[in-house]
Amino acid sequence: MFKAVLMATLLATGLRVSAGEPQVTTLVFVNAGEMEVSTSTDANLSTTGQEQANQLVSSLDGMDISAIYTTFVNRAVETVTPLAKARMKQLDYFKLTDDPEQAASVFNDLIKRNKGKTIVICSDPENITAMIYRTGLRGKEIKTLYDKGCGHVLIVKQSSNNAPVAQKLNMNIQKKV
């Protein structure tokens, strides 16, 4: 009875009754850096790609990163390795297939394990775009990220109460002439 009266009083006065603010999960989606021109299907980063990887480290300075995820593709691994070294973090690997259900399961697992934290996810533009759509984002942020290709970052803040909010970082280093 006392609890019911207390709740009614709190509601009547306009005070929040929830246990606290909703947890915000921050997802830092990174398109792998520019790869070198090669006949290999798994090429390494170009000089520009290496510059993009180093720029990522300084661009995320001050951000408390809990985990860094990457696919097994060389250029994705090389894009986030400088960040992992700077933050003294191990890379966590994930594998995606063409199966949309498997991709959704992998993404949902990453979110579940890191609720309320900040994580970095690096892969090729196609995979990143599919994951971003899983957050509920639509529109220009995703199209621009995919169309521009390598070296771009999209930060998505997600909470259970609100629509996701996106902020684009431009990591594209201009080529030196």
KEKE-3310 file (N, C-alpha, C; in steps of 0.2 Angstrom, whole numbers, plus 5000, padded with zeros to 4 digits):
npx = (5004:5010:5020:5012:5005:5016:5022:5011:5011:5024:5022:5012:5018:5027:5039:5052:5050:5057:5071:5083:5092:5091:5101:5114:5121:5135:5140:5154:5155:5167:5172:5183:5200:5208:5213:5228:5233:5230:5231:5227:5213:5213:5219:5232:5232:5234:5246:5238:5228:5234:5237:5224:5220:5229:5224:5211:5214:5218:5206:5197:5201:5200:5188:5180:5183:5177:5178:5185:5180:5183:5182:5190:5197:5211:5213:5203:5208:5220:5216:5211:5220:5231:5223:5219:5232:5235:5226:5228:5221:5214:5210:5194:5187:5175:5164:5156:5143:5134:5122:5108:5101:5111:5120:5112:5111:5124:5127:5117:5121:5134:5129:5121:5131:5138:5130:5127:5139:5154:5159:5169:5167:5174:5174:5171:5163:5150:5146:5146:5136:5125:5125:5123:5110:5103:5103:5092:5093:5091:5093:5102:5114:5119:5119:5128:5140:5142:5143:5155:5165:5180:5188:5179:5169:5155:5146:5135:5123:5113:5099:5087:5075:5074:5075:5089:5104:5115:5132:5143:5160:5173:5185:5193:5208:5216:5224:5241:5249)
npy = (4994:5006:5008:5010:5022:5030:5029:5035:5048:5052:5051:5061:5072:5074:5068:5058:5040:5030:5018:5024:5034:5029:5016:5020:5015:5016:5015:5014:5014:5009:5011:5001:5006:5013:5002:4995:4995:4980:4963:4954:4947:4950:4962:4973:4988:5004:5017:5029:5023:5018:5031:5035:5025:5029:5042:5039:5035:5047:5054:5048:5050:5052:5046:5033:5017:5001:4989:4983:4978:4968:4962:4948:4952:4958:4973:4978:4974:4980:4993:4996:4991:5001:5008:4999:4996:5008:5010:4999:4987:4971:4965:4960:4947:4945:4936:4937:4931:4928:4926:4934:4932:4926:4937:4947:4940:4940:4954:4958:4950:4957:4969:4966:4960:4972:4982:4998:5003:5009:5004:4999:4995:4987:4985:4980:4992:4987:4977:4985:4994:4986:4983:4995:4998:4989:4995:5004:5015:5026:5032:5047:5047:5034:5031:5040:5036:5023:5026:5034:5025:5020:5023:5030:5036:5032:5037:5030:5033:5023:5020:5012:5019:5029:5035:5030:5040:5048:5053:5059:5056:5062:5053:5053:5055:5067:5064:5066:5077)
npz = (5000:5004:4994:4983:4986:4987:4973:4966:4971:4967:4953:4952:4955:4945:4944:4939:4938:4934:4935:4932:4919:4902:4895:4885:4870:4861:4844:4834:4818:4806:4790:4781:4778:4763:4751:4744:4726:4719:4713:4722:4731:4744:4748:4756:4766:4757:4756:4759:4765:4776:4782:4785:4794:4805:4807:4812:4825:4831:4829:4837:4850:4867:4868:4877:4874:4873:4866:4851:4836:4821:4804:4796:4785:4778:4775:4784:4796:4797:4797:4810:4818:4823:4832:4841:4846:4852:4862:4869:4867:4863:4847:4842:4833:4820:4809:4794:4783:4768:4772:4778:4790:4798:4798:4805:4817:4822:4823:4832:4843:4846:4850:4861:4870:4873:4879:4883:4882:4872:4856:4843:4826:4812:4795:4778:4766:4762:4772:4783:4780:4780:4794:4800:4795:4803:4815:4814:4808:4794:4777:4772:4779:4779:4765:4760:4767:4762:4748:4747:4751:4756:4772:4780:4794:4805:4819:4829:4841:4852:4860:4871:4872:4863:4845:4835:4834:4823:4819:4808:4804:4795:4788:4777:4770:4760:4745:4742:4731)
capx = (5000:5014:5023:5007:5004:5023:5022:5006:5014:5029:5019:5008:5023:5031:5046:5053:5049:5062:5077:5088:5092:5092:5108:5116:5126:5138:5143:5158:5156:5172:5174:5190:5204:5209:5218:5233:5231:5233:5227:5224:5207:5213:5225:5234:5231:5238:5249:5233:5224:5238:5236:5217:5220:5232:5219:5206:5217:5218:5199:5193:5205:5196:5182:5181:5181:5177:5180:5186:5178:5184:5182:5196:5200:5217:5213:5200:5212:5225:5213:5209:5226:5234:5218:5220:5238:5235:5221:5230:5215:5215:5205:5189:5185:5169:5164:5149:5142:5129:5115:5105:5099:5117:5123:5108:5113:5131:5126:5113:5126:5138:5125:5119:5137:5141:5125:5129:5147:5156:5163:5171:5166:5177:5173:5170:5157:5144:5145:5145:5130:5120:5124:5120:5103:5101:5102:5086:5095:5090:5094:5108:5120:5121:5121:5135:5145:5143:5145:5161:5169:5185:5190:5174:5167:5149:5145:5128:5121:5107:5096:5080:5069:5074:5078:5096:5107:5121:5136:5148:5167:5176:5192:5196:5214:5217:5230:5246:5250)
capy = (5000:5012:5009:5012:5029:5034:5030:5040:5054:5054:5053:5067:5078:5074:5065:5051:5034:5025:5017:5029:5035:5023:5015:5022:5011:5020:5011:5018:5010:5011:5008:4999:5011:5012:4996:4996:4992:4973:4958:4950:4948:4952:4967:4977:4996:5008:5023:5033:5019:5019:5037:5035:5021:5033:5047:5036:5035:5054:5056:5045:5052:5054:5041:5027:5012:4995:4984:4984:4972:4968:4956:4945:4955:4962:4980:4980:4973:4985:5000:4996:4989:5006:5010:4994:4997:5015:5009:4993:4982:4966:4965:4954:4946:4942:4933:4938:4927:4932:4925:4940:4930:4926:4944:4950:4937:4942:4961:4958:4948:4962:4974:4963:4960:4978:4987:5004:5004:5011:4999:5001:4989:4989:4980:4983:4996:4983:4974:4991:4997:4981:4983:5001:4997:4985:5000:5007:5021:5025:5038:5050:5045:5027:5031:5044:5032:5018:5029:5037:5020:5018:5028:5035:5033:5034:5036:5029:5032:5020:5019:5008:5024:5034:5033:5031:5047:5047:5058:5056:5058:5061:5051:5053:5059:5069:5061:5071:5077)
capz = (5000:5005:4988:4978:4987:4985:4966:4964:4973:4962:4946:4952:4955:4938:4945:4935:4942:4932:4939:4929:4912:4898:4893:4878:4867:4855:4839:4829:4812:4802:4783:4781:4774:4756:4750:4738:4720:4719:4710:4727:4734:4751:4748:4762:4765:4753:4760:4761:4770:4783:4785:4787:4801:4810:4808:4816:4832:4834:4829:4843:4856:4872:4868:4881:4869:4877:4862:4844:4832:4814:4800:4795:4779:4779:4776:4790:4802:4797:4799:4817:4823:4826:4837:4846:4850:4856:4867:4872:4867:4858:4842:4842:4826:4818:4802:4791:4777:4764:4775:4781:4797:4802:4799:4810:4823:4824:4825:4838:4849:4848:4854:4868:4874:4874:4880:4887:4881:4866:4853:4836:4822:4806:4789:4771:4766:4761:4779:4788:4778:4783:4801:4801:4794:4809:4821:4813:4804:4786:4774:4769:4782:4777:4758:4759:4770:4757:4742:4748:4751:4762:4777:4784:4801:4807:4826:4831:4848:4852:4867:4870:4872:4857:4839:4835:4832:4819:4818:4803:4804:4788:4789:4771:4769:4753:4742:4741:4723)
cpx = (5004:5017:5018:5006:5011:5023:5017:5008:5019:5027:5015:5012:5027:5038:5047:5053:5054:5068:5083:5088:5093:5099:5109:5122:5129:5142:5147:5159:5162:5173:5181:5194:5205:5214:5222:5230:5234:5228:5224:5217:5207:5219:5226:5232:5236:5241:5243:5229:5227:5237:5229:5217:5223:5227:5213:5208:5216:5210:5195:5196:5200:5189:5184:5178:5182:5179:5181:5185:5180:5183:5189:5200:5206:5216:5208:5204:5217:5222:5212:5215:5230:5230:5219:5226:5238:5231:5223:5224:5217:5209:5201:5187:5178:5168:5157:5149:5136:5122:5113:5104:5106:5120:5119:5110:5119:5130:5123:5117:5131:5135:5124:5125:5140:5136:5128:5136:5148:5160:5164:5170:5169:5176:5173:5164:5150:5142:5143:5138:5124:5119:5121:5112:5099:5099:5095:5087:5093:5092:5101:5114:5123:5123:5127:5140:5147:5146:5152:5167:5174:5186:5185:5171:5160:5148:5138:5127:5114:5105:5089:5074:5069:5077:5085:5098:5113:5125:5142:5155:5170:5184:5196:5202:5215:5224:5235:5248:5258)
cpy = (5006:5013:5012:5020:5033:5034:5035:5047:5057:5055:5059:5073:5079:5071:5059:5046:5029:5024:5021:5030:5029:5022:5017:5018:5015:5015:5015:5013:5013:5007:5007:5004:5009:5007:4998:4992:4985:4968:4953:4952:4951:4957:4971:4984:4999:5013:5027:5029:5019:5025:5038:5031:5025:5039:5045:5036:5042:5056:5054:5046:5054:5050:5035:5021:5005:4989:4986:4978:4973:4961:4953:4948:4959:4970:4982:4979:4978:4992:5001:4994:4995:5009:5005:4994:5003:5014:5002:4988:4977:4967:4959:4953:4943:4940:4934:4933:4931:4930:4931:4938:4929:4932:4947:4947:4939:4949:4961:4955:4953:4967:4972:4962:4967:4984:4992:5006:5007:5006:5001:4994:4991:4983:4984:4987:4992:4980:4980:4994:4992:4982:4990:5001:4993:4990:5004:5014:5020:5032:5040:5048:5039:5028:5035:5040:5026:5021:5031:5031:5020:5024:5032:5031:5036:5032:5036:5028:5029:5019:5015:5013:5028:5031:5034:5038:5045:5053:5055:5060:5057:5059:5051:5058:5061:5066:5067:5071:5077)
cpz = (5000:4998:4983:4979:4985:4977:4964:4966:4968:4955:4946:4952:4949:4939:4941:4940:4940:4936:4937:4922:4908:4896:4886:4875:4861:4851:4835:4823:4808:4795:4783:4776:4767:4755:4744:4732:4720:4715:4716:4729:4741:4752:4755:4761:4761:4758:4763:4766:4777:4786:4788:4794:4806:4812:4813:4824:4835:4834:4835:4850:4861:4873:4872:4877:4873:4873:4855:4840:4824:4811:4799:4789:4781:4780:4782:4796:4803:4798:4806:4821:4826:4832:4843:4850:4854:4862:4871:4873:4862:4853:4843:4835:4825:4811:4800:4785:4773:4767:4779:4789:4801:4803:4805:4817:4826:4827:4832:4844:4851:4852:4861:4873:4877:4876:4885:4886:4874:4863:4846:4832:4815:4801:4783:4771:4766:4768:4784:4787:4781:4790:4803:4801:4800:4815:4820:4809:4797:4783:4772:4772:4780:4769:4757:4762:4765:4751:4742:4749:4757:4766:4780:4790:4802:4814:4827:4838:4848:4859:4866:4870:4866:4851:4839:4832:4829:4819:4813:4804:4797:4789:4782:4770:4762:4751:4741:4734:4722)
residu = (MET:PHE:LYS:ALA:VAL:LEU:MET:ALA:THR:LEU:LEU:ALA:THR:GLY:LEU:ARG:VAL:SER:ALA:GLY:GLU:PRO:GLN:VAL:THR:THR:LEU:VAL:PHE:VAL:ASN:ALA:GLY:GLU:MET:GLU:VAL:SER:THR:SER:THR:ASP:ALA:ASN:LEU:SER:THR:THR:GLY:GLN:GLU:GLN:ALA:ASN:GLN:LEU:VAL:SER:SER:LEU:ASP:GLY:MET:ASP:ILE:SER:ALA:ILE:TYR:THR:THR:PHE:VAL:ASN:ARG:ALA:VAL:GLU:THR:VAL:THR:PRO:LEU:ALA:LYS:ALA:ARG:MET:LYS:GLN:LEU:ASP:TYR:PHE:LYS:LEU:THR:ASP:ASP:PRO:GLU:GLN:ALA:ALA:SER:VAL:PHE:ASN:ASP:LEU:ILE:LYS:ARG:ASN:LYS:GLY:LYS:THR:ILE:VAL:ILE:CYS:SER:ASP:PRO:GLU:ASN:ILE:THR:ALA:MET:ILE:TYR:ARG:THR:GLY:LEU:ARG:GLY:LYS:GLU:ILE:LYS:THR:LEU:TYR:ASP:LYS:GLY:CYS:GLY:HIS:VAL:LEU:ILE:VAL:LYS:GLN:SER:SER:ASN:ASN:ALA:PRO:VAL:ALA:GLN:LYS:LEU:ASN:MET:ASN:ILE:GLN:LYS:LYS:VAL)
# end
